[in-house]
Amino acid sequence: MSTVIALVAGIVFLIVGILVGYIMRKTIGEKAIGSAEQQAQNILLDAQNTAETLRKERIVEAKEEIHKLRQEYENELKIRRGEVQKSERRVQQKEENIDRKLENIEKRENGLAKREQSMNDKHKEIDAYIAKQLEELERISGYSKEEAKEILLQEVEKDIRKDASALITQIETEAKEEGDKKAREIITTAIQRYAADQVAETTVSVVALPNDDMKGRIIGREGRNIRAIETLTGVDLIIDDTPEAVILSGFDPVRREIARIALEKLIVDGRIHPARIEEMVQKATKEVNTIIKDEGERACFECGVHNLHPELVKLLGRLKYRTSYGQNVLQHSIEVATLAGMMAEELGLDPKLARRGGLLHDIGKSIDHEVEGTHVEIGVNICKKYKESWKVINAVEAHHGDVEPTTLEAVLVGAADALSAARPGARRETLETYIKRLENLENIANTTKGVDKSYAIQAGREIRVAVKPNQVKDDEVPMLAREIAKKIEAELEYPGQIKVNVVRETRATEFAK
């Protein structure tokens, strides 16, 4: 019984506990929800307050920025207005100066008109007086004006002829005595001044090295490698202090090209010894011979010249490595052939003959370092050897005037040769001529009145002239620049145009003691 009561009591307590727990949980949950809603409302209020504060701050900042920009604009506007006012004052002052100058000019013109009238009156008086004196002289001498003038001119002519004859005789005698001596001096001086540059341009090639250590490998043990290269190619190797470079020197351009290619192959390969050198020289020789043949065939095809002997084609290809005054001879020959052919077509002559003669006119230059004689003589012998027609031979022989041309095509070849060599940029201007042109340019400016100093700049395309401010006024500067430009046009020959820049500057110097 007590057990049942205890069980019932336990169940009752359990139910009561569950009810109490439910009631407490519900109460606590409602309090938590209320607290969360209150926190959410607080957060929302804080966010609204913060947003309002930020909005007010941004409005204040925007107003301050607008005020700042407005202030800057007003300051800039004030500055602009000040500049405009200054400009207006300057313009007004210039207008006043111009008005004053115009008044002075009018006064001077009036004064000059009066002086001119006075001078005209005096001239009339002088003319009348001279006429009167002439009449008196004619009456006294018994000769008219024309007769007296004729007699006087005859006497003067006799005296001048006598003096001129004596002077000519003296000059001829001195010229015969000094002519040979002066000629030798002039030629020797010209050769000395020009030979170094010419030799350097036509007999030297430069091979770049990856580093200076390669020089020792090229020389080899006790110099065996460099001796092998020089023996096999016939070209001198110059290894000096030039950084990362070796110089090849030789008069034969084909041999020099073979040496250059062989040396570049050895440098790339890295194995440098006599056996390898011989192998590379053979390969370079074959490669150069192939290039020579291809270049000769290309020239023939480009000019429309066919049925040339294979040896002539090879000799043409050798001209690729030959230059004359900086102009490539093969390209020059192609130009001459093209020009001669075009002129022959226009004149109704044989264009094929003209092109053939033009292409072969400098063929002698391909071996002029191997055979004695001028390139004209060598070219004639080559053409005869390979059975070219007499018309082609005459064009080759006559293109420099060594013999008289017997065909019109030969005349055209000579004209085309002159045109190709004379066109701007065809041949390199020598350093001496370039320096002389700059000196002449400065001399022309320096001899102009009012010029203090002049400097040729931009490789002679501009000359900057400084004038003496106490002799040349500002308004005279444009006229001075025009005067110098006209002198340059009249006295110099130059490509393009030359800018004349005249500068006038006044300097004041004082010392504080």
MINUDO-113332 format. One line per 10 residues: their letters; for each residue x, y, z of C-alpha. Coordinates in steps of 0.05 Angstrom, whole numbers, plus 5000, padded with zeros to 4 digits. Layout:
<nodes>
a) X:Y:Z | ...
</nodes>
This chain:
<nodes>
mstvialvag) 5000:5000:5000 | 5056:5046:5019 | 5090:5028:4955 | 5029:5049:4914 | 5024:5114:4952 | 5097:5127:4941 | 5089:5112:4867 | 5029:5158:4861 | 5064:5211:4900 | 5124:5204:4853
ivflivgilv) 5080:5210:4792 | 5046:5271:4822 | 5113:5303:4837 | 5137:5287:4767 | 5076:5319:4736 | 5082:5379:4781 | 5157:5384:4763 | 5141:5380:4690 | 5088:5435:4697 | 5135:5478:4738
gyimrktige) 5191:5468:4687 | 5145:5485:4629 | 5120:5547:4664 | 5191:5570:4681 | 5217:5555:4611 | 5160:5594:4580 | 5172:5652:4627 | 5247:5653:4613 | 5235:5647:4537 | 5186:5705:4537
kaigsaeqqa) 5236:5746:4577 | 5292:5728:4527 | 5248:5746:4467 | 5230:5811:4500 | 5302:5826:4514 | 5322:5809:4441 | 5267:5854:4413 | 5290:5909:4459 | 5363:5900:4435 | 5340:5900:4363
qnilldaqnt) 5302:5965:4374 | 5363:5994:4408 | 5408:5973:4351 | 5359:6002:4300 | 5357:6068:4338 | 5432:6069:4342 | 5438:6056:4267 | 5388:6111:4252 | 5425:6159:4297 | 5492:6140:4264
aetlrkeriv) 5463:6146:4194 | 5435:6214:4211 | 5501:6236:4240 | 5539:6212:4178 | 5489:6246:4133 | 5498:6311:4170 | 5574:6303:4167 | 5573:6290:4092 | 5528:6350:4081 | 5577:6393:4121
eakeeihklr) 5637:6364:4082 | 5601:6376:4015 | 5586:6447:4035 | 5658:6458:4055 | 5683:6427:3990 | 5635:6472:3950 | 5659:6532:3988 | 5732:6512:3975 | 5720:6502:3901 | 5683:6567:3897
qeyenelkir) 5740:6602:3932 | 5792:6571:3884 | 5750:6590:3824 | 5744:6661:3849 | 5819:6664:3860 | 5834:6636:3791 | 5783:6684:3761 | 5818:6742:3796 | 5885:6719:3768 | 5857:6712:3698
rgevqkserr) 5825:6780:3703 | 5892:6808:3726 | 5928:6775:3666 | 5875:6801:3618 | 5883:6871:3647 | 5958:6867:3640 | 5951:6843:3567 | 5903:6899:3553 | 5952:6949:3583 | 6008:6920:3541
vqqkeenidr) 5966:6923:3478 | 5947:6994:3494 | 6019:7013:3505 | 6039:6980:3439 | 5984:7017:3403 | 6009:7082:3433 | 6080:7066:3412 | 6056:7049:3342 | 6018:7114:3338 | 6080:7152:3360
kleniekren) 6123:7115:3309 | 6072:7130:3254 | 6075:7204:3272 | 6151:7202:3270 | 6149:7166:3203 | 6102:7217:3174 | 6148:7273:3198 | 6208:7238:3167 | 6170:7227:3102 | 6154:7300:3099
glakreqsmn) 6226:7318:3114 | 6251:7268:3062 | 6202:7296:3010 | 6229:7366:3022 | 6301:7341:3017 | 6285:7302:2954 | 6256:7364:2922 | 6317:7404:2943 | 6363:7351:2915 | 6325:7348:2849
dkhkeidayi) 6333:7423:2842 | 6408:7418:2856 | 6415:7361:2806 | 6382:7404:2753 | 6430:7460:2768 | 6489:7412:2766 | 6466:7381:2700 | 6459:7450:2669 | 6528:7470:2694 | 6559:7405:2668
akqleeleri) 6526:7415:2600 | 6553:7485:2597 | 6623:7461:2615 | 6619:7406:2562 | 6599:7457:2509 | 6658:7500:2530 | 6706:7440:2527 | 6681:7420:2458 | 6691:7491:2433 | 6762:7495:2461
sgyskeeake) 6785:7424:2440 | 6751:7423:2373 | 6723:7352:2388 | 6653:7331:2402 | 6635:7292:2465 | 6632:7225:2427 | 6697:7237:2390 | 6734:7254:2455 | 6706:7193:2489 | 6727:7148:2431
illqevekdi) 6799:7175:2433 | 6803:7167:2508 | 6777:7095:2506 | 6827:7077:2451 | 6885:7103:2492 | 6861:7067:2555 | 6851:7003:2516 | 6922:7005:2490 | 6951:7015:2559 | 6907:6959:2589
rkdasalitq) 6925:6910:2533 | 6999:6924:2543 | 6995:6914:2619 | 6951:6852:2611 | 6999:6821:2561 | 7058:6832:2607 | 7019:6803:2666 | 6996:6742:2626 | 7068:6728:2604 | 7093:6734:2675
ieteakeegd) 7038:6688:2702 | 7050:6635:2648 | 7124:6635:2664 | 7112:6627:2738 | 7059:6574:2725 | 7107:6532:2682 | 7160:6536:2736 | 7116:6520:2795 | 7062:6478:2761 | 7093:6409:2769
kkareiitta) 7116:6423:2840 | 7048:6449:2862 | 7011:6391:2828 | 7054:6340:2864 | 7042:6375:2931 | 6967:6379:2920 | 6960:6306:2899 | 7005:6282:2956 | 6966:6322:3007 | 6900:6297:2980
iqryaadqva) 6923:6225:2983 | 6950:6233:3054 | 6886:6265:3079 | 6839:6215:3046 | 6876:6149:3043 | 6867:6129:3115 | 6791:6135:3115 | 6786:6102:3046 | 6829:6043:3066 | 6791:6034:3132
ettvsvvalp) 6724:6034:3095 | 6743:5986:3039 | 6793:5938:3070 | 6769:5924:3141 | 6714:5880:3170 | 6697:5873:3244 | 6675:5808:3277 | 6640:5814:3344 | 6661:5767:3400 | 6617:5741:3457
nddmkgriig) 6672:5759:3507 | 6746:5779:3509 | 6767:5709:3531 | 6752:5686:3460 | 6812:5727:3435 | 6860:5679:3469 | 6825:5619:3438 | 6829:5651:3369 | 6903:5663:3377 | 6915:5592:3403
regrniraie) 6976:5561:3433 | 7038:5599:3409 | 6993:5633:3356 | 6979:5570:3315 | 6904:5584:3307 | 6913:5655:3282 | 6968:5633:3235 | 6924:5579:3207 | 6867:5628:3194 | 6912:5679:3160
tltgvdliid) 6946:5625:3117 | 6881:5594:3094 | 6843:5658:3080 | 6898:5707:3061 | 6869:5759:3108 | 6905:5792:3167 | 6873:5785:3236 | 6883:5845:3282 | 6871:5829:3355 | 6881:5891:3397
dtpeavilsg) 6850:5926:3457 | 6783:5935:3421 | 6732:5905:3469 | 6696:5842:3444 | 6718:5850:3371 | 6768:5823:3321 | 6788:5863:3259 | 6798:5829:3191 | 6842:5868:3143 | 6852:5852:3069
fdpvrreiar) 6844:5883:3000 | 6806:5824:2971 | 6733:5833:2993 | 6714:5761:2976 | 6771:5732:3018 | 6753:5779:3074 | 6681:5755:3071 | 6703:5682:3073 | 6747:5697:3134 | 6690:5733:3168
ialeklivdg) 6640:5676:3158 | 6691:5623:3178 | 6710:5661:3241 | 6637:5671:3261 | 6625:5596:3251 | 6685:5579:3294 | 6662:5626:3349 | 6593:5594:3349 | 6621:5523:3347 | 6672:5537:3402
rihparieem) 6723:5485:3377 | 6780:5526:3350 | 6841:5487:3325 | 6877:5483:3258 | 6838:5423:3231 | 6771:5454:3250 | 6794:5521:3221 | 6809:5488:3154 | 6741:5454:3153 | 6704:5519:3169
vqkatkevnt) 6744:5558:3116 | 6723:5506:3064 | 6651:5511:3085 | 6654:5587:3084 | 6686:5586:3015 | 6630:5542:2988 | 6578:5586:3021 | 6608:5651:2992 | 6614:5619:2923 | 6541:5600:2927
iikdegerac) 6522:5670:2948 | 6564:5699:2891 | 6530:5654:2840 | 6460:5669:2867 | 6473:5744:2868 | 6499:5743:2796 | 6438:5704:2773 | 6392:5751:2812 | 6423:5812:2779 | 6415:5781:2709
fecgvhnlhp) 6343:5762:2723 | 6327:5831:2752 | 6357:5867:2692 | 6328:5819:2640 | 6398:5800:2614 | 6402:5727:2591 | 6453:5679:2560 | 6512:5707:2599 | 6573:5662:2605 | 6573:5627:2674
elvkllgrlk) 6639:5659:2692 | 6611:5728:2677 | 6553:5712:2723 | 6602:5694:2778 | 6643:5757:2767 | 6579:5798:2772 | 6563:5764:2838 | 6632:5783:2865 | 6612:5856:2857 | 6565:5846:2917
yrtsygqnvl) 6627:5852:2961 | 6657:5911:2923 | 6643:5984:2939 | 6661:6049:2904 | 6657:6113:2946 | 6611:6076:2993 | 6564:6053:2936 | 6555:5979:2925 | 6580:5964:2855 | 6531:5907:2841
qhsievatla) 6472:5951:2859 | 6502:6007:2819 | 6509:5962:2758 | 6436:5941:2764 | 6415:6014:2768 | 6457:6032:2707 | 6427:5973:2668 | 6356:5992:2687 | 6366:6066:2671 | 6400:6052:2604
gmmaeelgld) 6346:6003:2584 | 6290:6053:2601 | 6323:6109:2562 | 6335:6062:2503 | 6261:6043:2502 | 6240:6116:2503 | 6287:6132:2445 | 6268:6071:2404 | 6337:6038:2410 | 6356:5967:2431
pklarrggll) 6339:5962:2506 | 6369:5892:2512 | 6437:5917:2487 | 6434:5978:2533 | 6417:5935:2594 | 6472:5885:2578 | 6524:5940:2570 | 6500:5974:2634 | 6503:5910:2674 | 6574:5893:2650
hdigksidhe) 6603:5964:2649 | 6639:5956:2716 | 6654:5881:2711 | 6728:5897:2715 | 6721:5919:2787 | 6708:5847:2808 | 6782:5829:2798 | 6817:5897:2795 | 6856:5879:2858 | 6883:5816:2824
vegthveigv) 6899:5842:2754 | 6940:5903:2732 | 6904:5959:2696 | 6843:6003:2704 | 6775:5971:2714 | 6756:5993:2644 | 6814:5957:2612 | 6802:5895:2655 | 6728:5896:2638 | 6742:5901:2563
nickkykesw) 6790:5841:2567 | 6739:5800:2606 | 6684:5815:2555 | 6730:5796:2498 | 6751:5732:2534 | 6678:5709:2541 | 6658:5729:2470 | 6613:5789:2483 | 6592:5829:2422 | 6633:5890:2400
kvinaveahh) 6575:5935:2418 | 6576:5912:2491 | 6652:5919:2492 | 6647:5990:2465 | 6596:6008:2519 | 6644:5981:2573 | 6704:6016:2542 | 6670:6084:2530 | 6630:6093:2595 | 6686:6136:2625
gdvepttlea) 6705:6170:2560 | 6768:6130:2548 | 6746:6119:2476 | 6691:6149:2433 | 6625:6112:2435 | 6606:6081:2369 | 6534:6065:2386 | 6478:6105:2418 | 6469:6050:2469 | 6541:6062:2493
vlvgaadals) 6525:6136:2502 | 6464:6117:2544 | 6507:6071:2587 | 6554:6129:2602 | 6496:6175:2619 | 6463:6122:2664 | 6529:6111:2700 | 6535:6185:2715 | 6462:6188:2738 | 6469:6128:2785
aarpgarret) 6532:6156:2817 | 6506:6228:2823 | 6437:6216:2853 | 6430:6241:2925 | 6452:6189:2976 | 6484:6142:2925 | 6555:6156:2947 | 6577:6171:3017 | 6598:6243:3031 | 6670:6245:3056
letyikrlen) 6685:6272:3125 | 6729:6327:3095 | 6672:6351:3049 | 6623:6349:3107 | 6667:6390:3153 | 6682:6439:3097 | 6607:6449:3086 | 6596:6464:3159 | 6654:6513:3160 | 6626:6549:3098
lenianttkg) 6558:6552:3131 | 6586:6586:3193 | 6630:6632:3152 | 6570:6657:3112 | 6534:6675:3177 | 6596:6705:3211 | 6610:6752:3152 | 6541:6782:3157 | 6539:6851:3190 | 6515:6850:3262
vdksyaiqag) 6529:6775:3275 | 6570:6759:3337 | 6575:6683:3333 | 6544:6625:3294 | 6540:6550:3306 | 6522:6497:3255 | 6481:6443:3291 | 6436:6384:3272 | 6490:6358:3224 | 6485:6422:3184
reirvavkpn) 6409:6423:3179 | 6405:6484:3225 | 6450:6544:3240 | 6441:6583:3304 | 6463:6656:3299 | 6476:6702:3358 | 6474:6776:3340 | 6504:6837:3373 | 6446:6870:3410 | 6477:6940:3404
qvkddevpml) 6478:6934:3328 | 6415:6895:3312 | 6346:6913:3338 | 6289:6865:3352 | 6251:6887:3290 | 6312:6876:3247 | 6322:6803:3267 | 6273:6773:3215 | 6307:6812:3159 | 6375:6788:3183
areiakkiea) 6352:6716:3183 | 6324:6724:3113 | 6389:6756:3089 | 6431:6698:3116 | 6383:6647:3085 | 6390:6680:3017 | 6466:6679:3022 | 6464:6605:3039 | 6419:6591:2979 | 6465:6629:2933
eleypgqikv) 6533:6604:2957 | 6523:6532:2982 | 6499:6466:2953 | 6464:6422:3004 | 6410:6369:3008 | 6342:6386:3038 | 6336:6452:3076 | 6374:6491:3128 | 6339:6526:3185 | 6367:6595:3203
nvvretrate) 6354:6611:3276 | 6374:6682:3296 | 6377:6698:3371 | 6381:6768:3401 | 6393:6776:3476 | 6411:6838:3516 | 6451:6827:3580 | 6466:6878:3634 | 6523:6868:3683 | 6536:6907:3747
fak) 6580:6897:3807 | 6561:6909:3880 | 6620:6942:3916
</nodes>
